[in-house]
Amino acid sequence: MHGEFKVPGGKLVAADVEVAEGRLSQVRVSGDFFLEPDEALEAINSSLVGAAVSAEAEELARRIRGGLPDQARLVGFSPEAVATAVRRALTRATGWSDHAWELVREGPRSPLMHMALDEVLAEEVGAGRRGPTLRFWEWESPAVVLGGFQSVRNEVDLEAARRHGVEVVRRITGGGAMFVEPGCTVTYSLYAPPSLVAGMSIAESYPFLDDWVLGVLRDLGLEVWYQPLNDIASEGGKIGGAAQKRMGSGAVLHHVTMSYSVDGAKLAEVLRVGREKLSDKGVGSAAKRVDPLARQTGLAREVVVDRLVGGFRSRFGLTAGPVSAAEVARAEELVASKFAAESWLWRVP
């Protein structure tokens, strides 16, 4: 069995394993990492032989660390990365290019429809009725999108939202509030099968699922990195944030919103950003927390989206897979029965 794990900002680790009687009988670790001394590689391989196939990544990493010579130096990877590669081999994880990815890129929709479409398309991928999908969103109207567990009153100045015509909606993923206006953000969702992130912790899957977008942004000349748990950052400030949910079907919903341009004054009026959250960013106002792509790239928003689509396509392949009439109908039902309901928005008052 073969598994691979690309360390965010680091190197690729591959593991080829064989199993006998429920335990690892042979392990061959390889990759483009750096390791000294040479015999440390065999020490890693040997330390894993005999481990139970059910061993979690933490246990495998402990075995590796215990088997390394004192003078060993690992550069571009870690015992945890090796453990993840082994777990991905044992769980028969898939890679990006093992799937036929579909692209949804369509006209603007209402905030409530976007919430519903995320749930519907993730369910369709999980059920096998739709292939793994990349969807870019276009916003029909301004909104604050709350994380699944955020308090409405703590996060939003409702009077300011009404004054500015900003709708307040709640998504099914966790994380923080998003302030969006038409043409001012780049938002996308990935709907992926569970095999793509098999063997990874949730924390590891965040940078893994967004590594491609960091690559495209770097191709555009930006110095960017992933800041745990879920931020895309640059020297000029935060560019965007991710949120994720594992659906009941096993499918992974992972979406990202990046700021293209922001009305900082309006954002500061509508969102209530607590002092504690601001203090750990080292800034004094919500408006300064987001660094728009317009200023950093100098490109029109449509061009930025074109580059993202092209970057994904060149890496993994991508064909058109528009939202079907049945999927739209199901999303409309969900808007009426769930997302537009007061009980959903105010589940955490």
Salt bridges, closest charged atoms under 4 A:
GLU4 OE2 - HIS2 NE2 2.96
ASP16 OD1 - HIS2 ND1 2.78
GLU18 OE2 - ARG28 NH1 3.79
GLU59 OE1 - ARG62 NH2 2.98
GLU80 OE2 - ARG65 NH2 2.28
GLU102 OE1 - ARG130 NH1 3.15
GLU106 OE2 - ARG109 NE 2.54
ASP118 OD1 - ARG135 NH2 3.31
ASP118 OD2 - HIS255 ND1 2.66
GLU119 OE1 - LYS338 NZ 2.83
GLU124 OE2 - ARG129 NH2 2.85
GLU138 OE2 - ARG301 NH1 3.19
GLU159 OE1 - ARG162 NH2 3.49
GLU181 OE2 - LYS266 NZ 2.80
ASP210 OD2 - HIS254 NE2 2.87
ASP219 OD2 - ARG315 NH2 3.50
ASP231 OD1 - LYS238 NZ 3.42
ASP231 OD2 - LYS281 NZ 3.16
GLU269 OE1 - ARG163 NH2 2.70
GLU269 OE1 - HIS164 NE2 3.21
ASP291 OD1 - ARG295 NH2 1.93
GLU302 OE2 - ARG105 NH2 2.84
ASP306 OD1 - ARG105 NH2 2.83
GLU327 OE1 - ARG130 NH2 2.90
GLU333 OE1 - ARG330 NH1 3.56
